[in-house]
């Protein structure tokens, strides 16, 4: 099912949560609503579900205006951050619940409910736990049961509010890949809310970046990362080094091999990703010294200190493969030469 949001606005008293949101989501996409706390992403998700009403604008599902439809009439499955499972029901009964409360005219037989419930539990790889209660499950298992329950009513759209937010890091990583694989298998239009940039980039086919109730940018993970629309997106998506241009900074950036327009405006800012900085050990004194480094598995994050005339010393971060860093044989305090391969420019 495709989703079109047209001119959506929402206020809570004097607080404006959403401002004139226009968004199109094609059928079958897995979309992340990404942004800092309070940016409006959960409010937008709840408006799509019908759990909140808009102050202005329209919601079209498959081209049909559903703005004033009740949540039960939208064909949407919703997975909450804290699962919202019924503690007094078994895993099986939790998943079967949505089918059992349907109107008699469309309710499946008990035999069909049993068959479908076991099929869903097999899909989420937890049928062996069908007789357990939610309190007997791990956080990751409860999240998968909540997802199976949402899928049981055969939704045309699946909405997930911070689906992995309550889980520890290792479980989150496993479930991210599992959700992406499951989406490829089911091809249900899905939208999930997250404030975790890595999660959005790893799982989603499309990312919508929100800030202060407005959409800053929408695109594929590669488009968002490689071509940020503005300073906010550049700083929010991944790490970046920020250089505000002055004559001293511009001259230094030119020395690193980066092209700098001679007619730059005073407010021009260069954003440089850590992986776009190449480091070599200097044979002479340079304005950049190695301060420290961190092991990030296969990558090393390197903290450098840049000392330019008439400027406060500034940290600059670079990244490179572990083996490459070892081959440089660098020590703290060593002078280094930098080569900057690419920058994003903002005014």
C-alpha positions as CSV (number, residue, x, y, z in Angstrom):
1,X,0.0,0.0,0.0
2,X,1.3,3.4,-0.9
3,X,1.1,6.3,1.6
4,X,0.8,10.0,0.7
5,X,0.8,12.7,3.5
6,X,-0.2,16.1,2.3
7,X,0.3,19.3,4.3
8,X,0.1,17.5,7.7
9,X,0.3,19.8,10.7
10,X,-0.2,19.0,14.4
11,X,-0.1,21.2,17.5
12,X,-0.3,20.2,21.2
13,X,-1.4,23.4,22.9
14,X,1.2,26.0,22.1
15,X,3.7,23.4,20.9
16,X,3.8,22.8,17.2
17,X,4.8,19.2,16.7
18,X,4.5,19.0,12.9
19,X,4.7,21.7,10.2
20,X,3.2,21.2,6.8
21,X,4.6,17.7,6.2
22,X,4.5,16.4,2.6
23,X,5.7,12.8,2.2
24,X,5.2,10.1,-0.4
25,X,6.0,6.4,0.5
26,X,5.7,4.0,-2.4
27,X,4.3,0.5,-1.9
28,X,6.7,-2.0,-0.4
29,X,9.3,0.4,0.9
30,X,10.9,0.0,4.3
31,X,11.2,3.6,5.6
32,X,12.9,5.0,8.7
33,X,11.7,8.2,10.3
34,X,14.9,9.5,11.8
35,X,15.6,12.5,14.0
36,X,16.4,13.7,17.5
37,X,14.0,13.4,20.4
38,X,11.0,15.8,20.1
39,X,11.4,16.2,16.3
40,X,7.8,14.8,15.6
41,X,8.6,11.4,14.3
42,X,6.4,9.4,16.7
43,X,3.6,11.9,16.3
44,X,3.8,11.5,12.5
45,X,3.7,7.7,12.9
46,X,0.7,7.9,15.2
47,X,-1.1,10.1,12.8
48,X,-0.6,7.6,10.0
49,X,-2.0,4.9,12.3
50,X,-5.0,6.9,13.3
51,X,-4.0,7.1,16.9
52,X,-3.7,10.9,16.6
53,X,-5.8,13.3,14.5
54,X,-4.2,16.0,12.3
55,X,-5.0,19.7,12.8
56,X,-4.5,20.1,9.0
57,X,-3.8,18.0,6.0
58,X,-4.7,14.7,4.4
59,X,-3.6,11.0,4.7
60,X,-4.0,8.9,1.5
61,X,-3.6,5.2,1.6
62,X,-3.5,3.6,-1.9
63,X,-4.9,6.9,-3.2
64,X,-7.9,6.8,-0.8
65,X,-8.4,9.6,1.7
66,X,-8.3,8.0,5.2
67,X,-7.8,11.2,7.2
68,X,-11.0,10.8,9.2
69,X,-11.0,7.0,9.3
70,X,-10.8,5.2,12.7
71,X,-7.6,3.3,13.4
72,X,-9.5,0.0,13.0
73,X,-10.5,0.9,9.4
74,X,-7.0,1.7,8.1
75,X,-5.6,-1.8,7.7
76,X,-2.5,-0.9,9.7
77,X,-0.4,-3.0,12.1
78,X,1.4,-1.2,14.9
79,X,4.3,-2.4,17.0
80,X,5.0,-0.4,20.1
81,X,8.5,0.2,21.7
82,X,7.6,-1.7,24.8
83,X,5.8,-4.5,23.0
84,X,2.4,-4.0,24.8
85,X,1.9,-7.8,25.0
86,X,-0.8,-9.2,27.2
87,X,1.0,-10.6,30.2
88,X,-1.8,-13.0,31.2
89,X,-1.9,-14.6,27.7
90,X,0.5,-17.1,26.2
91,X,2.6,-16.3,23.2
92,X,0.1,-18.2,21.0
93,X,-2.9,-16.3,22.4
94,X,-1.1,-13.0,22.0
95,X,-0.5,-13.6,18.3
96,X,-4.0,-15.0,17.8
97,X,-5.8,-12.2,19.6
98,X,-6.2,-9.8,16.6
99,X,-7.9,-12.6,14.6
100,X,-10.2,-13.7,17.4
101,X,-11.6,-10.2,18.0
102,X,-12.6,-9.6,14.4
103,X,-16.2,-9.2,13.5
104,X,-18.0,-12.6,13.0
105,X,-18.5,-12.0,9.3
106,X,-14.7,-11.9,8.6
107,X,-13.3,-13.9,11.6
108,X,-11.4,-17.0,10.5
109,X,-12.4,-20.4,12.0
110,X,-10.5,-21.5,15.1
111,X,-8.7,-24.1,13.0
112,X,-7.6,-21.4,10.6
113,X,-6.5,-19.1,13.5
114,X,-4.4,-22.0,14.9
115,X,-2.8,-22.7,11.6
116,X,-2.0,-19.1,10.9
117,X,-0.7,-18.4,14.4
118,X,1.8,-21.3,14.2
119,X,2.8,-20.1,10.7
120,X,3.5,-16.6,12.0
121,X,5.4,-18.0,15.0
122,X,7.5,-20.1,12.6
123,X,8.1,-17.0,10.5
124,X,9.6,-15.1,13.5
125,X,11.4,-18.4,14.5
126,X,9.6,-18.7,17.9
127,X,7.0,-21.4,17.5
128,X,8.8,-23.5,20.0
129,X,7.8,-20.9,22.7
130,X,4.1,-20.8,21.9
131,X,3.0,-22.0,25.4
132,X,5.2,-19.5,27.2
133,X,4.1,-16.2,28.8
134,X,5.7,-12.8,27.9
135,X,7.5,-12.5,31.2
136,X,9.3,-15.8,30.4
137,X,10.8,-14.3,27.2
138,X,13.9,-12.2,26.5
139,X,13.4,-8.6,25.2
140,X,14.3,-9.7,21.7
141,X,11.9,-12.6,21.8
142,X,9.1,-10.3,23.0
143,X,9.7,-7.8,20.2
144,X,9.4,-10.6,17.6
145,X,6.2,-11.8,19.2
146,X,4.8,-8.2,19.1
147,X,5.7,-8.1,15.4
148,X,4.0,-11.5,14.7
149,X,0.9,-10.2,16.5
150,X,0.8,-7.1,14.3
151,X,1.2,-9.2,11.2
152,X,-1.6,-11.6,12.2
153,X,-4.3,-9.2,11.0
154,X,-2.7,-9.0,7.6
155,X,-2.0,-5.3,7.6
156,X,-1.3,-3.4,4.4
157,X,1.0,-1.1,6.3
158,X,3.3,-2.0,9.3
159,X,4.3,0.8,11.7
160,X,7.0,0.3,14.3
161,X,7.8,2.9,17.1
162,X,11.4,2.6,18.2
163,X,11.2,-1.2,17.8
164,X,14.6,-1.9,19.2
165,X,15.0,1.0,21.6
166,X,14.5,-1.1,24.7
167,X,17.0,-3.8,23.7
168,X,20.8,-4.1,24.4
169,X,23.2,-3.4,21.6
170,X,24.0,-7.0,20.5
171,X,20.3,-8.0,20.3
172,X,19.5,-4.8,18.4
173,X,22.1,-5.7,15.7
174,X,20.7,-9.2,15.2
175,X,17.1,-7.9,15.0
176,X,18.0,-5.2,12.5
177,X,19.2,-7.7,10.0
178,X,16.3,-10.1,10.8
179,X,13.7,-7.3,10.2
180,X,15.3,-6.3,6.9
181,X,15.2,-10.0,5.7
182,X,11.6,-10.4,6.9
183,X,10.6,-7.2,5.0
184,X,12.1,-8.6,1.8
185,X,10.1,-11.8,2.3
186,X,6.7,-10.1,3.1
187,X,7.1,-6.9,1.1
188,X,4.7,-5.0,3.4
189,X,5.0,-1.2,3.3
190,X,6.8,-0.5,6.6
191,X,7.7,2.6,8.5
192,X,9.8,2.6,11.7
193,X,10.8,5.4,14.0
194,X,14.3,5.6,15.4
195,X,16.8,8.2,16.7
196,X,19.7,5.8,15.9
197,X,21.4,6.9,12.7
198,X,23.3,3.5,12.3
199,X,20.0,1.6,12.7
200,X,18.2,3.7,10.0
201,X,21.1,3.4,7.6
202,X,21.5,-0.3,8.1
203,X,17.8,-1.3,7.9
204,X,15.8,1.2,5.8
205,X,15.6,1.4,2.0
206,X,14.5,5.1,2.4
207,X,15.3,7.5,5.3
208,X,13.3,10.6,6.2
209,X,15.2,13.0,8.4
210,X,13.1,15.2,10.6
211,X,14.0,18.1,12.8
212,X,11.7,20.4,14.8
213,X,8.6,19.1,13.1
214,X,9.9,19.5,9.5
215,X,11.4,17.1,7.0
216,X,15.0,18.1,6.3
217,X,15.7,15.4,3.7
218,X,14.3,12.2,2.2
219,X,16.3,9.7,0.2
220,X,18.2,6.4,0.2
221,X,20.8,5.9,3.0
222,X,23.5,6.5,0.4
223,X,21.9,9.8,-0.8
224,X,21.4,11.0,2.7
225,X,25.0,10.2,3.8
226,X,26.9,11.2,0.5
227,X,24.7,14.3,-0.4
228,X,23.4,15.9,2.8
229,X,20.9,18.7,2.0
230,X,22.1,21.0,4.8
231,X,24.2,21.4,7.9
232,X,21.8,19.6,10.2
233,X,21.6,16.5,8.1
234,X,25.4,16.4,7.6
235,X,26.0,16.6,11.3
236,X,23.2,14.3,12.4
237,X,24.0,11.5,9.9
238,X,27.4,10.1,10.9
239,X,30.4,12.0,12.2
240,X,31.8,15.0,10.4
241,X,34.6,17.5,11.0
242,X,33.4,21.1,10.7
243,X,35.7,23.9,9.4
244,X,34.4,27.5,9.4
245,X,36.4,29.3,6.7
246,X,38.8,32.1,7.4
247,X,41.8,33.0,5.4
248,X,44.0,30.9,7.7
249,X,41.7,27.9,7.5
250,X,41.2,28.3,3.7
251,X,45.0,28.4,3.1
252,X,45.4,25.3,5.3
253,X,42.6,23.4,3.5
254,X,44.3,24.2,0.2
255,X,47.5,22.7,1.5
256,X,45.7,19.4,2.3
257,X,44.8,19.2,-1.4
258,X,41.2,20.3,-1.1
259,X,39.9,22.7,-3.7
260,X,38.6,26.0,-2.0
261,X,36.8,28.7,-4.0
262,X,38.7,31.9,-3.7
263,X,35.5,33.9,-3.4
264,X,34.1,32.1,-0.4
265,X,31.6,33.8,1.8
266,X,32.6,34.5,5.5
267,X,29.9,32.1,6.8
268,X,31.0,29.2,4.5
269,X,31.5,25.9,6.4
270,X,33.3,22.8,5.1
271,X,32.2,19.4,6.4
272,X,34.6,16.6,6.1
273,X,33.9,12.9,6.9
274,X,36.6,11.2,8.9
275,X,37.1,8.5,6.2
276,X,37.8,11.3,3.7
277,X,41.0,12.3,5.6
278,X,44.2,10.5,4.6
279,X,47.1,10.6,7.2
280,X,50.8,10.1,6.7
281,X,53.6,10.5,9.1
282,X,55.3,13.9,8.7
283,X,59.1,14.3,8.3
284,X,58.9,18.0,9.3
285,X,57.0,20.0,11.8
286,X,53.3,20.5,10.8
287,X,50.3,22.2,12.4
288,X,48.7,18.9,13.0
289,X,49.7,16.4,15.7
290,X,48.3,13.0,16.8
291,X,46.5,13.2,20.1
292,X,44.9,9.8,20.6
293,X,43.1,6.9,18.9
294,X,40.3,4.4,19.5
295,X,39.9,0.8,18.3
296,X,36.5,0.3,16.7
297,X,37.0,-3.3,15.6
298,X,38.3,-3.2,12.0
299,X,38.5,0.6,12.1
300,X,40.7,3.0,14.0
301,X,39.3,6.4,14.9
302,X,42.1,8.9,15.2
303,X,42.0,12.2,17.1
304,X,44.3,14.9,15.8
305,X,44.9,18.4,17.0
306,X,45.1,21.3,14.5
307,X,47.0,24.4,15.6
308,X,46.6,27.4,13.2
309,X,47.7,31.0,13.9
310,X,45.0,33.1,15.6
311,X,42.8,30.1,16.2
312,X,41.9,28.0,19.2
313,X,43.4,24.4,18.8
314,X,40.8,22.2,17.2
315,X,40.3,18.4,17.3
316,X,40.0,16.7,13.9
317,X,38.9,13.1,13.6
318,X,40.0,10.6,10.9
319,X,39.3,6.9,10.3
320,X,41.3,4.2,8.6
321,X,41.6,0.4,8.6
322,X,43.4,-1.1,11.6
323,X,46.2,-2.7,9.5
324,X,46.9,0.6,7.7
325,X,47.1,2.5,11.1
326,X,49.6,-0.1,12.4
327,X,51.8,0.3,9.3
328,X,52.2,4.0,9.9
329,X,53.8,3.3,13.3
330,X,52.5,6.5,14.8
331,X,52.8,7.6,18.4
332,X,51.0,10.3,20.4
333,X,52.5,13.7,19.7
334,X,53.8,12.8,16.3
335,X,53.4,15.4,13.5
336,X,51.2,14.2,10.6
337,X,50.4,15.4,7.1
338,X,46.8,15.4,6.0
339,X,45.2,14.9,2.6
340,X,41.5,15.8,2.4
341,X,39.8,13.9,-0.4
342,X,36.3,15.5,-0.3
343,X,34.2,18.0,1.6
344,X,30.6,19.2,1.7
345,X,30.2,22.9,1.5
346,X,27.4,24.9,3.2
347,X,26.7,28.6,3.5
